[in-house]
Amino acid sequence: MTVRNPLAALAIAVSAAAALGFASASWGQAENKSHADHARHMQAGQGAAPTMPGQDAFGAVQEIIRILDADPNTDWSKVDMAGLREHLIDMNEVTLKAAAAERKIDNGVQVDVTGEGRTREAIQRMLPAHARELNGMPGWRATTAPIPGGIRLTVTADGAKAVARVRGLGFIGLMASGGHHQPHHLAMARGQHIH
């Protein structure tokens, strides 16, 4: 294209330069916005971190390791994380795979807890030990007896309110009652207590 009028040529050149400058500025702004968005994303990522371990037993193990690492008196030659892992597997078996047939009895509840294979073994390890813990709860009495495929847990209490609580908690609530779990897990990891 040939432009013979110098003013027209100048106008075209100025328009083209302006358009090119606008496009360049727009691209630069877009690039700067992209960098700013990325910087904000990275900043947000630096202050935030996932808090969930992705799996409960894994998280319990991580928590115990943090406690052991923070304690200068930890005797690593006695630490037994494999034993803790086996106990956490038992907890999983009893919590999620055991069958629990509950029935109200005078002053409490009776639960037949059964399973097969590893679940039955976990029931047989955990319930008698946990009944001893429940016996330490004020006004509660807990006993266990072997039954085919598992254990019968019987828990009774004193007073109508306590009886209602025991029955309301039922099997899994009773298993989760008491504050011994975390110290117990730490002791197991330290090699000080075998379930």
Phi, psi and omega in degrees: 000128180249129180246122184267336182272119183298326179292319178295320179297318179296318180297318179295317181297317180295317179298316180296317180295319179296316180296318179295318178297319180296315180297317180295317179295319180297317179296318178298319178295318180297318179295317178297320178297318179298316178295320179295318178298317180296317180298317178298318179298316181293320178298315180298321180292331181290323182274338183253143177216146177301143179250342181269135183282349180098341179201134188300313181296321178299317178296320178298319178295317178301317181298316179297319179298318178300318179295315180296318179297324183282345182264112181293346180268004179299127176265094185296341178288343179255350183298135183229076180290332178295321177296319177297318179301316179299320179294319179295325175295317176302315179300318179297315180300312183291319183289316190254339187244343181286147171269136182230109179260108184263145172213143177287139173231172177305126176066019178172216185216149175234134184230124172267114184251118185227163177185182180238154174057231183300326180296314179300316179298319179295319177301314183293332177279317191277318188295313178300319179295320182287329176300322177298321177295316180297329178296340177277352179282136184302124175079005179255147173230130181230137176225158175229153176213141178291142173225164177303124177083003180172222187221142170261123178255126177239125179231126176236163183215167179261129175091147184300319182294317180292321178297316178299322180294313180301315180293321180294322178296320181061191187303304187290326176294321177294320179296329182270355182283152180094157183258023186275344191300307184294312177298324179297317180294320179295317179297320178299315181297326179285354182078019184263348185211129176249129182291000000 
